[in-house]
Amino acid sequence: MKQLYQWVAAAALAGAAAINPVWAQESFRFGVVNPDRVMREAPAAKAAQARLEQEFLKREKDLKDQEAALKTASDKFEREAPTLSETQRTGRQRQLVDQDRDFQRKRREFQEDLNLRRSEELQKVYESAQRAIKQVAEAEKYDVILQDAVYVNPKHDITEKVLKALNAAPAGNGK
């Protein structure tokens, strides 16, 4: 739906320029921003990624260690299963199932927490990017700024200007 809206807006701009080319050249200014590039290259985006990595590094390592321990225990059980009594085998299987269930729960919680924090951090970056886009638009007197176009003539691409505005923004501006 978002892309359809953007396509309709671009078509309307092109139609307006075709109907009155003098109006389009003299008084109407538009620019296009590549939001993916902004979200990838903005200093706030890089800082958010570093914060997320730092925040979740220990939990991720713990999960990998738990997964390795579970695999080791499972391999050991498979090797020893033929020599175990039925009671021992059932007990070890139950223990492995419990360990696996605990691991799956922790992994699911980790992923949910990571996704939530990533959304929070990206929302902050998005908000500061929107402020930077508005700042560039007002300073350079653009009438319309579009995002995500199929093709953009480089003379209308203002992504670099937006990134410079984000670089110039004071630290903590997105908080």
Sequence and secondary structure as in RCSB ss.txt:
>XXXX:A:sequence
MKQLYQWVAAAALAGAAAINPVWAQESFRFGVVNPDRVMREAPAAKAAQARLEQEFLKREKDLKDQEAALKTASD
KFEREAPTLSETQRTGRQRQLVDQDRDFQRKRREFQEDLNLRRSEELQKVYESAQRAIKQVAEAEKYDVILQDAV
YVNPKHDITEKVLKALNAAPAGNGK
>XXXX:A:secstr
 HHHHHHHHHHHHHHHHHH HHHHHHT  EEEE HHHHHHH HHHHHHHHHHHHHHHHHHHHHHHHHHHHHHHHH
HHHHHGGGS HHHHHHHHHHHHHHHHHHHHHHHHHHHHHHHHHHHHHHHHHHHHHHHHHHHHHHTT SEEEE  S
   GGGB HHHHHHHHHHS TTTT 
